[in-house]
Amino acid sequence: MHSTLIILDKPRHLRYTFETITELDQIIPGGFYNLFKYPIKGESGFRVLRDMLYAGLKWEDSSLTIQDMGLILLYFSCDDKNVLLGLWKKVFDTLDYDKWTNNLKETKKKQVEKESEIQTVSELMDEIEKVAYSTLRLSPSELYALTPREFTLILDGYGELENRRAGMICATIMNSVGGKKGGGAFKISDFISSKTEPQIMSDEEIKNTLQQAFGCM
């Protein structure tokens, strides 16, 4: 589990999970994807930074309140713009690592282009929940404790597992009817994808693979 070290009143660690961003979506005026609208300086920028730090830190300190975070931030920064800039950088470094930044940049682009249809955090979570609960069989508590980066790694791992299962089925069927033409046994690797990012083989892809290797189905 990755987190970003940040030094305030004491060493703390930033982490932006699905639960964190869902909460921020309700705290930040206009929703989480309005984050780029707020200037770094000024009262609104200070409040949003406070909210971002609070949400990203409370996973390891359940006693932390948003009021505490405001006092800590005020004392630590002394309204020094360079200090605030450094803290914003930590926030965006963490968002980038946790794979939230691409969504923010895409939303900013749509705002600039004045497109009306911008996906909300709620809509994003609806899509993710469908995959998490049906395909990956994650519980709500397991899903919302993850970052997008961790969720993607789990999904990629599931794809690799499904590829291996499909490959094993193909190899077993082929070897049961005599193996490779000219001798030799089929291996799982003869049937699974060699792409960097594993892709789940559909029933049709399995059938096509067997037809090409076996000649009939």
C-alpha atoms as one frame of an Amber mdcrd trajectory, in Angstrom:
protein
   0.000   0.000   0.000   1.583   3.255  -1.173   1.274   6.657   0.488   3.082
  10.000   0.147   5.080  11.281   3.114   4.251  14.832   4.141   5.711  16.723
   7.098   3.299  18.967   9.012   2.927  18.893  12.791   4.432  15.405  12.452
   5.191  12.977   9.626   1.898  12.070   7.946   0.996  10.119   4.818  -1.317
  11.154   1.975  -3.472   8.631   0.194  -6.484   9.198  -2.087  -8.827   6.205
  -2.190 -12.255   5.916  -3.806 -13.787   6.643  -0.399 -11.611   9.748  -0.044
 -12.567  11.204  -3.418 -16.251  10.373  -2.917 -16.155  12.385   0.302 -14.207
  15.231  -1.329 -16.809  15.337  -4.082 -19.307  16.422  -1.430 -16.942  18.816
   0.377 -15.441  20.794  -2.530 -17.908  23.368  -3.934 -19.147  22.085  -7.273
 -17.625  18.645  -6.736 -14.160  17.101  -6.860 -13.673  17.719 -10.592 -13.876
  21.470  -9.958 -10.526  21.250  -8.177  -8.683  23.101 -10.944 -11.026  26.065
 -10.656  -9.601  27.195  -7.350  -6.530  29.441  -7.162  -3.649  28.448  -4.940
  -3.775  31.770  -3.139  -6.747  33.282  -1.349  -9.321  32.006   1.118 -11.017
  29.548  -1.248  -7.666  28.022  -2.248  -6.666  27.655   1.414  -9.979  25.949
   2.263  -9.702  23.502  -0.645  -6.093  22.670   0.287  -7.203  22.091   3.870
  -9.980  19.790   2.663  -7.633  17.908   0.330  -5.094  17.359   3.108  -7.734
  16.342   5.648  -9.338  13.791   3.341  -5.996  12.368   2.249  -4.597  12.049
   5.788  -7.496  10.840   7.906  -7.132   7.218   6.786  -4.176   6.859   9.199
  -5.477   9.240  11.895  -9.148   8.702  12.669  -9.037  11.401  15.374  -8.125
  14.115  12.855 -10.911  16.635  12.237 -11.235  19.173   9.451 -10.947  21.939
  12.076  -7.697  20.394  13.359  -6.385  20.287   9.797  -7.147  23.973   9.314
  -5.234  24.921  12.461  -2.296  22.647  11.563  -2.139  24.091   8.049  -2.372
  27.664   9.302   0.367  27.135  11.883   2.635  25.198   9.523   2.339  27.509
   6.519   2.019  30.919   8.251   0.309  31.941   4.984   3.644  31.542   3.159
   2.841  31.073  -0.550   5.936  28.931  -1.181   4.977  26.559   1.647   1.415
  26.313   0.306   2.769  25.648  -3.194   4.903  22.832  -1.791   1.879  21.285
  -0.092  -0.190  21.546  -3.275   2.617  19.767  -5.123   2.479  16.935  -2.571
  -1.269  16.688  -3.080  -1.002  16.531  -6.866   1.966  14.143  -6.735  -0.233
  11.814  -4.699  -3.230  12.253  -6.986  -0.952  11.510  -9.932   0.468   8.354
  -8.348  -2.970   7.146  -7.297  -4.130   7.660 -10.926  -6.617  10.487 -10.341
  -4.761  13.178 -12.299  -5.680  11.926 -15.772  -9.364  12.206 -14.885  -8.801
  15.734 -13.604  -6.903  16.792 -16.744  -9.570  15.321 -19.009 -12.292  17.123
 -17.065 -10.359  20.398 -17.260 -10.051  19.946 -21.016 -13.798  19.430 -21.329
 -14.448  22.508 -19.199 -12.220  24.581 -21.478 -13.988  23.186 -24.546 -17.339
  23.924 -22.846 -18.672  20.430 -23.329 -21.889  19.821 -21.440 -21.428  16.130
 -20.681 -18.795  15.743 -17.961 -18.674  12.481 -16.021 -19.278  12.993 -12.320
 -17.572  11.083  -9.520 -20.899   9.365  -8.851 -21.125   8.194 -12.475 -17.506
   7.029 -12.380 -18.151   4.998  -9.226 -21.270   3.441 -10.749 -19.104   2.058
 -13.572 -16.334   0.884 -11.241 -18.774  -0.791  -8.849 -20.213  -2.912 -11.665
 -16.771  -4.381 -12.351 -15.718  -4.569  -8.698 -18.819  -6.354  -7.388 -19.557
  -8.675 -10.323 -16.239  -9.497 -11.975 -13.733  -9.074  -9.135 -16.158 -10.022
  -6.316 -14.884  -7.236  -4.059 -16.943  -6.064  -1.096 -17.856  -2.354  -0.817
 -15.364  -1.876   2.027 -12.601  -3.519  -0.015 -13.333  -1.405  -3.089 -13.562
   1.951  -1.335 -10.277   1.366   0.500  -8.469   1.132  -2.858  -6.946   3.796
  -5.076  -7.595   3.713  -8.853  -3.999   2.494  -9.341  -4.561  -0.448  -6.975
  -7.920  -1.230  -8.556  -6.296  -1.328 -12.005  -3.560  -3.668 -10.751  -6.193
  -6.042  -9.329  -8.143  -5.921 -12.588  -4.994  -6.584 -14.618  -4.164  -9.490
 -12.311  -7.666 -10.885 -12.809  -7.219 -10.619 -16.568  -3.928 -12.498 -16.353
  -5.532 -15.200 -14.196  -8.423 -15.597 -16.622  -5.965 -15.783 -19.525  -4.065
 -18.572 -17.771  -7.281 -20.470 -17.071  -8.318 -20.178 -20.713  -4.826 -21.220
 -21.809  -4.876 -24.227 -19.508  -8.245 -25.338 -20.911  -6.983 -24.976 -24.472
  -3.728 -26.826 -23.737  -5.549 -29.636 -21.911  -8.009 -30.151 -24.777  -5.269
 -30.072 -27.395  -2.976 -32.457 -25.526  -5.836 -34.877 -24.872  -6.231 -35.371
 -28.614  -2.575 -35.868 -29.450  -0.731 -32.623 -28.844   1.097 -30.602 -31.466
   1.372 -31.757 -35.048   4.708 -33.489 -35.416   4.925 -34.244 -31.690   5.244
 -32.332 -28.463   2.757 -31.050 -25.928   0.985 -27.721 -25.926   1.801 -25.341
 -23.073  -0.381 -22.701 -21.445   1.866 -20.041 -22.969   0.884 -21.251 -26.459
  -2.605 -19.871 -25.909  -2.381 -16.846 -23.616  -1.919 -13.235 -24.696   1.642
 -11.957 -24.771   0.606  -8.310 -24.446   2.061  -6.204 -21.661  -1.415  -5.631
 -20.259  -3.252  -8.971 -20.048  -6.566  -9.182 -21.878  -9.344 -11.549 -20.817
 -10.017 -14.081 -23.568 -13.672 -14.247 -24.578 -15.413 -17.529 -25.426 -15.206
 -16.576 -29.108 -11.455 -15.922 -28.850 -10.929 -19.292 -27.157 -12.932 -20.986
 -29.911 -10.961 -19.222 -32.657  -7.670 -20.128 -30.991  -8.633 -23.794 -30.825
  -9.816 -23.767 -34.431  -6.493 -22.350 -35.593  -4.436 -24.792 -33.573  -6.650
 -27.877 -33.749  -8.389 -27.465 -37.082 -11.943 -28.031 -35.885 -14.301 -27.532
 -32.956
